[in-house]
Amino acid sequence: VKVIVNLKGRENEFRNIAIELIKRFQNDIGE
């Protein structure tokens, strides 16, 4: 999750995509 913190505000679109990928990743390893 720290990767998101390092992203700049102007990269909101990329950050949103990254968040979705991280959520899917957490779901895969969470269960």
Jmol script that loads the backbone (N, CA, C; Angstrom):
load data "model"
ATOM      1  N   VAL A   1       0.830  -1.204   0.000  1.00  0.00           N
ATOM      2  CA  VAL A   1       0.000   0.000   0.000  1.00  0.00           C
ATOM      3  C   VAL A   1       0.862   1.251   0.000  1.00  0.00           C
ATOM      4  N   LYS A   2       2.080   1.154   0.459  1.00  0.00           N
ATOM      5  CA  LYS A   2       2.947   2.333   0.529  1.00  0.00           C
ATOM      6  C   LYS A   2       3.249   2.884  -0.859  1.00  0.00           C
ATOM      7  N   VAL A   3       3.116   2.046  -1.886  1.00  0.00           N
ATOM      8  CA  VAL A   3       3.376   2.497  -3.259  1.00  0.00           C
ATOM      9  C   VAL A   3       2.415   3.617  -3.617  1.00  0.00           C
ATOM     10  N   ILE A   4       1.160   3.489  -3.168  1.00  0.00           N
ATOM     11  CA  ILE A   4       0.146   4.502  -3.470  1.00  0.00           C
ATOM     12  C   ILE A   4       0.534   5.839  -2.846  1.00  0.00           C
ATOM     13  N   VAL A   5       1.073   5.783  -1.635  1.00  0.00           N
ATOM     14  CA  VAL A   5       1.444   7.004  -0.927  1.00  0.00           C
ATOM     15  C   VAL A   5       2.524   7.761  -1.692  1.00  0.00           C
ATOM     16  N   ASN A   6       3.385   7.026  -2.359  1.00  0.00           N
ATOM     17  CA  ASN A   6       4.490   7.652  -3.082  1.00  0.00           C
ATOM     18  C   ASN A   6       4.042   8.270  -4.401  1.00  0.00           C
ATOM     19  N   LEU A   7       2.846   7.903  -4.866  1.00  0.00           N
ATOM     20  CA  LEU A   7       2.364   8.452  -6.133  1.00  0.00           C
ATOM     21  C   LEU A   7       1.990   9.911  -5.978  1.00  0.00           C
ATOM     22  N   LYS A   8       2.159  10.681  -7.045  1.00  0.00           N
ATOM     23  CA  LYS A   8       1.837  12.114  -6.998  1.00  0.00           C
ATOM     24  C   LYS A   8       0.359  12.341  -7.276  1.00  0.00           C
ATOM     25  N   GLY A   9      -0.193  13.451  -6.826  1.00  0.00           N
ATOM     26  CA  GLY A   9      -1.616  13.752  -6.993  1.00  0.00           C
ATOM     27  C   GLY A   9      -2.033  13.790  -8.446  1.00  0.00           C
ATOM     28  N   ARG A  10      -1.131  14.215  -9.336  1.00  0.00           N
ATOM     29  CA  ARG A  10      -1.488  14.321 -10.757  1.00  0.00           C
ATOM     30  C   ARG A  10      -1.626  12.945 -11.392  1.00  0.00           C
ATOM     31  N   GLU A  11      -1.231  11.907 -10.677  1.00  0.00           N
ATOM     32  CA  GLU A  11      -1.340  10.547 -11.224  1.00  0.00           C
ATOM     33  C   GLU A  11      -2.569   9.847 -10.664  1.00  0.00           C
ATOM     34  N   ASN A  12      -3.641  10.628 -10.435  1.00  0.00           N
ATOM     35  CA  ASN A  12      -4.852  10.067  -9.828  1.00  0.00           C
ATOM     36  C   ASN A  12      -5.389   8.897 -10.625  1.00  0.00           C
ATOM     37  N   GLU A  13      -5.372   9.019 -11.951  1.00  0.00           N
ATOM     38  CA  GLU A  13      -5.930   7.942 -12.774  1.00  0.00           C
ATOM     39  C   GLU A  13      -5.148   6.653 -12.558  1.00  0.00           C
ATOM     40  N   PHE A  14      -3.820   6.757 -12.585  1.00  0.00           N
ATOM     41  CA  PHE A  14      -2.978   5.576 -12.367  1.00  0.00           C
ATOM     42  C   PHE A  14      -3.161   5.050 -10.951  1.00  0.00           C
ATOM     43  N   ARG A  15      -3.292   5.975 -10.005  1.00  0.00           N
ATOM     44  CA  ARG A  15      -3.450   5.566  -8.608  1.00  0.00           C
ATOM     45  C   ARG A  15      -4.737   4.777  -8.423  1.00  0.00           C
ATOM     46  N   ASN A  16      -5.808   5.219  -9.077  1.00  0.00           N
ATOM     47  CA  ASN A  16      -7.079   4.491  -8.977  1.00  0.00           C
ATOM     48  C   ASN A  16      -6.924   3.075  -9.507  1.00  0.00           C
ATOM     49  N   ILE A  17      -6.199   2.944 -10.620  1.00  0.00           N
ATOM     50  CA  ILE A  17      -5.967   1.613 -11.191  1.00  0.00           C
ATOM     51  C   ILE A  17      -5.123   0.780 -10.227  1.00  0.00           C
ATOM     52  N   ALA A  18      -4.121   1.395  -9.648  1.00  0.00           N
ATOM     53  CA  ALA A  18      -3.251   0.683  -8.710  1.00  0.00           C
ATOM     54  C   ALA A  18      -4.048   0.208  -7.502  1.00  0.00           C
ATOM     55  N   ILE A  19      -4.961   1.054  -7.023  1.00  0.00           N
ATOM     56  CA  ILE A  19      -5.786   0.684  -5.871  1.00  0.00           C
ATOM     57  C   ILE A  19      -6.627  -0.538  -6.199  1.00  0.00           C
ATOM     58  N   GLU A  20      -7.212  -0.552  -7.393  1.00  0.00           N
ATOM     59  CA  GLU A  20      -8.041  -1.697  -7.799  1.00  0.00           C
ATOM     60  C   GLU A  20      -7.199  -2.968  -7.845  1.00  0.00           C
ATOM     61  N   LEU A  21      -5.988  -2.853  -8.398  1.00  0.00           N
ATOM     62  CA  LEU A  21      -5.111  -4.022  -8.495  1.00  0.00           C
ATOM     63  C   LEU A  21      -4.729  -4.520  -7.105  1.00  0.00           C
ATOM     64  N   ILE A  22      -4.448  -3.587  -6.201  1.00  0.00           N
ATOM     65  CA  ILE A  22      -4.068  -3.965  -4.838  1.00  0.00           C
ATOM     66  C   ILE A  22      -5.230  -4.638  -4.129  1.00  0.00           C
ATOM     67  N   LYS A  23      -6.444  -4.121  -4.351  1.00  0.00           N
ATOM     68  CA  LYS A  23      -7.628  -4.727  -3.725  1.00  0.00           C
ATOM     69  C   LYS A  23      -7.798  -6.162  -4.204  1.00  0.00           C
ATOM     70  N   ARG A  24      -7.636  -6.374  -5.510  1.00  0.00           N
ATOM     71  CA  ARG A  24      -7.766  -7.733  -6.047  1.00  0.00           C
ATOM     72  C   ARG A  24      -6.676  -8.630  -5.474  1.00  0.00           C
ATOM     73  N   PHE A  25      -5.467  -8.093  -5.368  1.00  0.00           N
ATOM     74  CA  PHE A  25      -4.349  -8.869  -4.841  1.00  0.00           C
ATOM     75  C   PHE A  25      -4.608  -9.262  -3.394  1.00  0.00           C
ATOM     76  N   GLN A  26      -5.104  -8.316  -2.596  1.00  0.00           N
ATOM     77  CA  GLN A  26      -5.388  -8.593  -1.192  1.00  0.00           C
ATOM     78  C   GLN A  26      -6.496  -9.624  -1.072  1.00  0.00           C
ATOM     79  N   ASN A  27      -7.482  -9.571  -1.970  1.00  0.00           N
ATOM     80  CA  ASN A  27      -8.573 -10.544  -1.934  1.00  0.00           C
ATOM     81  C   ASN A  27      -8.048 -11.939  -2.254  1.00  0.00           C
ATOM     82  N   ASP A  28      -7.112 -12.015  -3.194  1.00  0.00           N
ATOM     83  CA  ASP A  28      -6.568 -13.315  -3.596  1.00  0.00           C
ATOM     84  C   ASP A  28      -5.770 -13.952  -2.459  1.00  0.00           C
ATOM     85  N   ILE A  29      -4.961 -13.166  -1.767  1.00  0.00           N
ATOM     86  CA  ILE A  29      -4.129 -13.716  -0.697  1.00  0.00           C
ATOM     87  C   ILE A  29      -4.844 -13.662   0.652  1.00  0.00           C
ATOM     88  N   GLY A  30      -5.921 -12.878   0.732  1.00  0.00           N
ATOM     89  CA  GLY A  30      -6.650 -12.728   1.997  1.00  0.00           C
ATOM     90  C   GLY A  30      -7.497 -13.943   2.303  1.00  0.00           C
ATOM     91  N   GLU A  31      -7.957 -14.627   1.259  1.00  0.00           N
ATOM     92  CA  GLU A  31      -8.829 -15.778   1.478  1.00  0.00           C
ATOM     93  C   GLU A  31      -8.098 -17.056   1.100  1.00  0.00           C
TER      94      GLU A  31
END
end "model"
wireframe off; spacefill off
backbone 0.3
color backbone group
